[in-house]
Amino acid sequence: MIIAFLDRAKRAEQAAIMHMYAAMLRDSQEKELQQTVEHLEREPEYGAMAHVVRTMRKRIMRGDGDPLLHDLALATFVGTSLFPILEQAVEWLPQPEKVIDLFGSLREQVLKNEPDLSGKTFFYYLKTLRYTWSALTSVLHRIPFISYDPKAFGYNASGLLFSEDNLDWTVGPTPTVGNHLAPEARAAIEGLGKSKKFSYSIWIYINLQSIQHETEKKRSKALWEAANEYPDRFRLASLSVDAPFYRGHSSFTSVHKCRDHMLDQLSAAVYEPYGKSWYAFSLFDHERDRWMACAEAVLEQTLEMAVDIQTFNELVVMGLARAWQKFTLQGKAISTIACKECIDRAGSLNAAFFWALCCRQCSEQEKAKKCMAILWGRPLLARSRLVEPSRTQGFESLLKAYSSDDVNEYLKKVQKQVVSVE
């Protein structure tokens, strides 16, 4: 039963993406690609998106400068509304009464009936060989001719999650192939501000991969280089949630000591060369002092609200991400918060933001179902498993300590502090 439900949800995801591509190609001269897309729309395959992405890359690498390629590239990241598909991916599961159920009783109930969804069993690896190999390639960086490619090989899709005013939130894996910026990501960035179909002028990217980790730092460096190459269009903040002080592997005994250490890390990120800190921000020279003041304000605001070290750490990540969005926002923007695959670290953080920003008027059960779609739907569609529990501890700590209204108010204060610094 589980395979049938996941199969339908994955094919629905691919059909939605193909429908988006087909609409864009309908009046174009790309008749061969149009016919292929329309066929895949009618008979969606797991690798439908991957097929189009590979074709697109060949055209981009030829460098013919076709504006349609920029539009198709942008559409790959933001053209499909994924939230309804995420809801479909979890509708067959027992439904939660409260958001906290997603981390405890409901998870245990689901894994009791479907143990392979833990992603830790032999049968899981046997049934998901493509996903397993994709994950392995993300760490086999020293072997020639093996490149981690989450879209064209791993079938991990990007798309729109939700919208606020001039900010469209997207989800998806790291926009890199191996240790380089993916061709479609480059084409999407170059299309910002000149696309006829998309009115975005900037891409605000918040990278949760570690810039100190052996493999993730190379992908993070590729994003950093993209930010330096396109400083007005691709604004990057790296906020590692694998830092020892975030994961609780440090000796800090109070939130004040955490604050002082983070202040040093942020100062190094702002004023010292890339890689000296667990953080990184693509800043113009004239912005450094102002952003440092914003970051300090986030720490002080968090210090007033945090009830323990864990809530302090989680709120700091959310506060810095929100401040970066406000600090860099120009016109209409794409905003992406992602880790390597955007299913565990980013899955938890995106669910926390959705809970705080979009669920305030919902009943507790409605909140739980919506958060379930993001927190469980993403890993189910991308890897046929549930989110890793070690990656959700920060969100859990917020749920136990605050209401969604509390965190929403905190984020509003963060935004006001950015404005006041300006």
N, C-alpha and C positions, 0 to 999 in steps of 0.2 A: 504493500500500500504506500509506504513512504516513497519508494522510487517513482511510482506513478504520479504522486502529487508533485514531487520535485521536478519531474520531467515536464509536466504541464506548465509549472511556474516558469521554468527556464525557457521553454519554448515560447511562452507568452512574452517574456522579457525580450527575446530575440525578435519576435514578430513586431513588437512595439518599436524596436530600434529600426527594423527594416521598413516599417510604415513611415517613420520619420525620414529615412534616407530616400524612399520612393517619392515622397512629396517634394523633396528638394530637387530630385533628378527629373521630374515629370516634364519640365519645359526646357531641359538642357539638351545638348548635342551628344551626351554620353549615353547613346542608345544601348550599347552592349551592357554597360554597367547597370543601366536602368532595368533592362530585362532580367538580369541576374538578381537584382534586389527585389523586383516584383515577384519573381519565382520564390525567393527565400521568405518573402512576406507571406505568401500563400502556404508554403510548406517549410516553416521555420526549423532550422537545425541548431544544435548547440553552438556550432562554429560559424553561424551566419555573420555576426559582427566581425569576427576575426577575418573572414574572407574579404569583406569590404575594406577593412583596415589594411590588410596586406596589399590589396590592389591600390589603395590610396597612397601607401608609402612608395610604391614603385613610381607613381606619377610625381609625387613630391620630390623624390630623389633625382628625378630627371631635370627638375628645376624649370619647368615650363611656365611657372607663375600664373596658372589659371586661377582666377578669383573663386571659381566653384570649389577648388580644393580647400581654400581657406574656410569657406562656409561648411563644407563637409567635415572638416577637421573640428571646427567649433561645435558643430552638431554632435560629433562623437562624444564630446564631453558634457554638453548641456542641453542637447536637443530633445532628449526623451525624458518624460516624467516617470521616474522610477518608483515613486511611493505607492501607487496603486498595485504595481507588480510585487513590491515587497509585502504588501498586505496579502496578496494572493498566495505568496510563498509560505505564509504561516497560518492561513485560515483553516487548514486541516488539523492543526494541533489543538490540544486542550487550551482554552482561552483563560488568560489571567484575570483575577479580580482586582489585583493591585500591582503596581509596577514592581514592587519588591519581590513578588512571586517569581519574576523572571530569573532571579538569582538563587532561589531556594527550592521551595516545595514543587513548583511546576517543572523546573528543570529536572529535578530528581524523578518526577513522575514520567516525563518524556524519555529520559535516558533508561529508565527501567524497562520501558517497552521497546525502545529503539537505541540500544547501547552504541551502535555504530555512529550515531550522531555526535558522540563525544569527540570523534576524530582521532581516537587513540587506539582503536582496535585493529587487528590484522585484517579483518574483513573490510574495514573502512579503506585502508590503503589499497587493498586488492580491487575494490570496486571503483576507486577514484585514482587510477594510475596517472591520468593526465594532471590532475591537481597535485598529486604527490610529486611528480617529476617537476612540475612548475615550481613548487616550493623548494625543491632541492636545488634547482638552477639559481635560486636567489642567493644561495650561499656557496655555490661552486664557482666562485669568481676567478679562481686561478687556473681553471681548465679552459684551454683555447676552444673557440667555436661554440661555447655553451653560454648563451645569453638569457638572462631572466626577461621574459616577455609576457607580462600578465594579461595583455589584451589579445594579441594575435595568436598566442599559444595557450594561455591559461583561461581564456574565455571570460575574463573578469570585466564586466561592463561599467562604464561611467554614465552618469545622467543626473538630471535635476532632482533634488530632494524636496526643497521648499523655497519659497521666495519671501523676502521682506523688502518693501520699498524699492530701493535701487540695488539690492543685493540678492543674487540668485545662488542659493547653496547647492553645491553639487557633491556627489560621492563617486569614488572610483579609485583604482589602484594608482600607484606612483606612475607618472607619465614619462617613464624611462624605458629604454630597451638596453639590457645589460647595464653599463655604467654611463650611458649617454641619454640625452633628451630624445624622446621618441619623435620621429619625423612628423607625426600628426599633431603632437604637442607644439612643436616649433611652428607648424603651419597655422595652428589655432592662435598662438600668440601673435604671429605676424598679421593675422586677420583682424585683430582687435582694432577698433576705431575706423575700419574701412569696409567692413562687411555690410552688404545690403540687406541681409536677412537677420543679422544679430546686431543689436545696438550697444554691445559691451565695449567699454574703452579700457578696461583693466582687469587683470586676473590676480586676485589676492589669494596666495597659496600658503597654507599653514602646514608645514611638514612635521610629522610626529616621529619620523625615523631618527635614529641616533646618528649624530655627526661624529661620534667617537667610536662606533662599532666598526669592526673590520670590513664588513660588506655594506652595511647601510650608509656608511660615511661616503662611499663612492657614488651611490645614487644621489645622496644629499648634495654632494659636490656638483653633480651634473645640474641639479636644480639651482644651486648657487650660481653656477656659470651662466645659466639661462637668465637669472635675475640681473646679472652684470651686463649681459648682452642686450637685454631689453628692459632697462631700468625704469622706464615710464609705463610699461605695460604688464610686467610680471613682478609683483611685489612679494617677496618670500620672507616668511618667518619660520625658523626651525625651532621647535619647542620639544626637545626630547623627553618622552615619558618613560625612557629607560634609564634616566639619570639615577644614580644611587640615592640621592636625596628624595626623588619622587617615588621610587619603588620601596622606600622604607629600609634600605640597606645601609643606612648611615647611623651615626651615634648621636644625632641631635635629640635633645630631650625636651625641647620647647619650640613653640611656633616662632618665638623671637629669634632663636638661633637659626631656624630654617630661613627666616626672613633675611638675616644678615648674610647667610651663605648665598642665597639667591641673588641678593643685591650685588655681591662680588661677581657672580656668574653673569649677570645681566650687564654689568659695567664692562667686563671683559668682552662680551659679545658686541657691545656698542663701540668700544674704543680701541680694541686690540685686533690683530689679524684673525681671519676666519680660522676656526678650529681650536681656539684657545679656551672655549667655553662649551657647555652643553647646549647653549642657545646660539642662534645666529639671526641677523636681521639685515635685509638688503636696504641700506640707507644711503641717501645722499649726504654729503658732508654737512650741509646746513641743517639736516634733520637730527643729527646725533644727539645734541643736548636736549632738544625737545622730546625725542622719543625716550631718552633716559629719564626725564622728568615724568613722563607718562607711566613708564614701568615702575618707578618708585611709588607713584600714586596708587597703582594697582596693588602693590605689596602692602601699603599702609591700609588701603580699603579692605583688603583681605584679612589683615591682622585684626581689624575691628570685628570681623564677622566669624572667623574660624573658631570651631569648638575644640579641635585637636589637630595634630600634625597632618593626618590624612585629608581632612576637609580643607585645611590650608593649602596643601599641595594641589588638590583638584581645582579649587577655586582660583588659584594662581594661574593654572593653565588656561582655564576658561576666561579669566580676566585679561590675560595677555593676548589671547586670541581675539577677544572682542575689541580690545583696545587697538590691536593691529588693523582690524577691519575698519574701524572708525578713522584711524590715523592715515590710512592709505587710500581710502575710498575717494574716487573721482568719477563723476557721472554714474553710469550703470556698470556694475561689476559682477564678475563670477567670483564666488568664494568657495574654496575647497579646503577642507580639513581632512588630511589623509596620512596614513602610515604606508607600509609596503603594499598591503592589499586592501586597506580601508574596511576591514571586517572585525578586528579585535580592538586594537588601541583606538583607532578613529571611529570604529563602530560604537564603542562606549561613549566617546566624547560627543559624537554627533547626536546620539540618542539623548544625552544629558542636555545638550543645547535645545533640541527639539522639545523636550519635556519642559524646559524653562521658558522658551519663547513662544511655542505654538499650542501648548496644552492647558493653559491657565483656566480657560472657560469650560474645559471638559470634565466629565465625571471621572472618578478614580478608575473605573473600569475602562472608559474611553482612553484615558491616558495610558493605561497598561497596554491596551491593544495597539495603540499607535507606536509606543516605544518598542513593543515586541516586533513590529514590522521592521524597524531599523536595526534593533539589537540582534534579532535572530534571523530576519529575512535576508540581510546582506550576506552573512556567512553561509546560509543555506543555498542561496543562489550562486555564490562565488566558489564555495568549497564543499557543499553538501554536508555541513556540520554546524554545530552550535558555536556561539562565541566562547572563547577561552575564559574560564572564570577568573583567572589571575589578572585579566585585563579589565575587569569590571569593578574592581574594589573601590576605585575613586567615585564612580557614579553611585555605588551602593552607599558609600559614606554620606553623600549628599542627600539621598533619599531618607536616610535615618535621622538626619539632623535638621533638614529644612523642607519647606514646601516649595513647589514650583514658583509661587509668588515671591518667596524670599530670594531665590536665586535670580529671578527676573529683575527684582529691584536692585540687587547687587550689580547685575550687568548694566542696568540703566545708570547707576552711579559711576561705573567705570567709564561709560561713554561721556558722561558729563565732565569727568575729570580730564579726558582727552581734549574736549572742547575748551575747558578752562586753561589748559596748558597752552593751547594755540593762541 
